[in-house]
C-alpha cells in the first residue's frame, strides 16, 4: 500500500549512486505471473546495474505475492535501499535510472485515485468508506433512531396546511433531521481522521441533499459527486461507482485547470507554458501548480551544486559553472522539486490544448 508519507520518503532520496525505478503492470485480467515475469526480464535487459537487477528479479520470483494490479520498485544496492509498493490500480510499465526515484506515476495515481471518502446514507444511518488508490482503508457505520412511518390523512397537524402526507408526521420529520445532523457530524470526524481529499455521497436524492446540506461548509466544498445506491450495496459496488465518478470529475477538473492556465499565460498573469520556461520557474521556486500531459518525458541536465535544471544539452551550469549531471527524465525531476517546495501537480490525459502549449505549464506564486 502506498501513502503520502511514502511519497515524502521517496522525494527525500538523493543518491550519488544510480537509483533504479521499475513500474510493472500486474493486472490479472491481462496476463498471469509468468507473462509478467517475462515482460520484466525484457524491461531489465537494457539496465546495466547487476546488483539492482538481481534484487528486483529475486523479489518478483520469490517474494512478490502477485496480489494487486500494479507494483512499483525502487532499488539502489550501494545505498542498501530497496522499496516496493503493491498497487490496486494498473500502472504503465517503466524502467528508469537516475539519482532519485521516479515518482511521477505515483503522483498521477494520487491525483486521480487518492483520498476518497464515500458515504451511503439513509434516514436512519450511514455506511462510511475511505478508499485510497483503489483500496478500502477504513469503514465505519453509524445508526440513528428508528424512523417509524404511519399512515395518515385528513386535516394536517401543521398550522396553515390542508390535508396530510401519507407516511409522515412532525415527529418522524424531526427524527430524520436529527439523524441526518448526527450522521453528518460523525462523517465529518471520519473524513478528518482519514485525511479525505474528496467526498462522494450515495442514497436517494432527498436524503443525499439533506445530508450534504448538513455537512460543515469545508466538507461540502469537497463533494465531487453523488449517486443512487441502496444501503445494502457491496464494497466492490461502492468502490466501482466511486472510482467512476472520481475519474469523471478528475477529467473535468483537469480541463478546467488547463483552460485557466492557458488564459492566465496569455494575459501574462502568473502563469507560464513550455518546458524550458517552466523548468526555470521550478528552479526559482515560483511554481504553485505544475500541469502536464501524462506522456511528457524529456532528457535533461541538473546542476549538483546550485540545483539549476534544464532540458537543453549543457555540459556546465550557466549559473555557477559546475559540471552538469544528465538525467533520464527532467520532467520527473521537476515534479519532485515542486512537491518538495509544497506545490501541487496535475497530470492530464492527452489534453490537446495543453499539447499545443508544449505539454506543460505552471501556475505561479508570483
HELIX and SHEET records of a PDB file:
HELIX    1   1 UNK A    4  UNK A   11  1                                   8    
HELIX    2   2 UNK A   33  UNK A   44  1                                  12    
HELIX    3   3 UNK A   50  UNK A   58  1                                   9    
HELIX    4   4 UNK A   59  UNK A   63  3                                   5    
HELIX    5   5 UNK A   77  UNK A   79  5                                   3    
HELIX    6   6 UNK A  104  UNK A  113  1                                  10    
HELIX    7   7 UNK A  170  UNK A  193  1                                  24    
HELIX    8   8 UNK A  205  UNK A  214  1                                  10    
HELIX    9   9 UNK A  217  UNK A  220  1                                   4    
HELIX   10  10 UNK A  235  UNK A  267  1                                  33    
HELIX   11  11 UNK A  275  UNK A  283  1                                   9    
HELIX   12  12 UNK A  330  UNK A  340  1                                  11    
HELIX   13  13 UNK A  352  UNK A  356  1                                   5    
SHEET    1   A 4 UNK A  81  UNK A  87  0                                        
SHEET    2   A 4 UNK A  70  UNK A  76 -1                                        
SHEET    3   A 4 UNK A  19  UNK A  25 -1                                        
SHEET    4   A 4 UNK A  94  UNK A  98 -1                                        
SHEET    1   B 5 UNK A 135  UNK A 143  0                                        
SHEET    2   B 5 UNK A 125  UNK A 132 -1                                        
SHEET    3   B 5 UNK A 116  UNK A 121 -1                                        
SHEET    4   B 5 UNK A 198  UNK A 202  1                                        
SHEET    5   B 5 UNK A 223  UNK A 227  1                                        
SHEET    1   C 4 UNK A 271  UNK A 273  0                                        
SHEET    2   C 4 UNK A 360  UNK A 364 -1                                        
SHEET    3   C 4 UNK A 287  UNK A 293 -1                                        
SHEET    4   C 4 UNK A 344  UNK A 348  1                                        
SHEET    1   D 3 UNK A 309  UNK A 310  0                                        
SHEET    2   D 3 UNK A 300  UNK A 303 -1                                        
SHEET    3   D 3 UNK A 324  UNK A 327 -1                                        
END                                                                             
